[in-house]
Amino acid sequence: MELLPAIQKRASIRKYKEGKLSDEQIRLLMEAAMKAPSGMNIRPYRFVVVRDEEMLKKVKTASKYAGYNAPNAIVVIGNTKASPFMWGNDCGAATENILLQAAHMGLGTVWCGLYPIPGNGEAMKKILSLKEEEEAYSLILIGIPAEEKNSRGTYEEGKVTII
Ligand SMILES: Cc1cc2nc3c(=O)[nH]c(=O)nc-3n(C[C@H](O)[C@H](O)[C@H](O)COP(=O)(O)O)c2cc1C
């Protein structure tokens, strides 16, 4: 089981080819999301997968930096009432699992920040008519990549303390 190649393959993709996610692809991505660790295993999230063109245009307006031509999107939504202290962590873990599973499947993604950027979460809350206790955590744009990129992350020894 080689995990590092998928991690190294993941990069933020901002140019996409046409092509909607299949039901099977969505199933695998959602399975990966829901297998992320979750505080007390409350799993206080749900996911809205957007293939519809009209809705796609709308969800991209929630962030100033999501105006890319991705033909699909996934919105990760946290339930603040179900897990007041850990919902954000859980949504972050689920988001990253989606990005890695997508890379493994040859799909490109970019994580567009919603929570806690002022305005972004609120805008998405309106677009998707979320409940009072729900927060829009992240907007993942996803599809077949039209650019080749490597992750910008680099190993920096100075960031590691071994004691
Ligand atoms: C919390 C968060 C919010 C981000 N928001 C955006 C965004 O709104 N638009 C965008 O193009 N990229 C966004 N990114 C992607 C980062 O710019 C990207 O991960 C970083 O530059 C490193 O590049 P890489 O992902 O290709 O390794 C976001 C990433 C994270 C983790």
The ligand as a Gaussian input file, in Angstrom:
#p B3LYP/6-31G(d) Opt

LIG

0 1
 C       -7.873000      26.382000       3.982000
 C       -7.458000      26.562000       2.539000
 C       -8.080000      27.506000       1.767000
 C       -7.712000      27.660000       0.411000
 N       -8.418000      28.554000      -0.350000
 C       -8.124000      28.643000      -1.670000
 C       -8.925000      29.462000      -2.516000
 O       -9.896000      30.090000      -2.083000
 N       -8.613000      29.522000      -3.841000
 C       -7.542000      28.837000      -4.350000
 O       -7.299000      28.936000      -5.556000
 N       -6.779000      28.028000      -3.582000
 C       -7.046000      27.916000      -2.263000
 N       -6.323000      27.064000      -1.470000
 C       -5.220000      26.281000      -2.058000
 C       -3.846000      26.812000      -1.626000
 O       -3.589000      28.029000      -2.286000
 C       -2.798000      25.738000      -1.983000
 O       -3.073000      24.563000      -1.263000
 C       -1.364000      26.197000      -1.671000
 O       -0.978000      27.280000      -2.489000
 C       -0.343000      25.058000      -1.895000
 O       -0.406000      24.598000      -3.227000
 P       -0.735000      23.079000      -3.551000
 O       -2.114000      22.771000      -2.991000
 O       -0.723000      22.984000      -5.054000
 O        0.321000      22.232000      -2.921000
 C       -6.674000      26.876000      -0.147000
 C       -6.059000      25.909000       0.648000
 C       -6.465000      25.722000       1.973000
 C       -5.825000      24.625000       2.790000

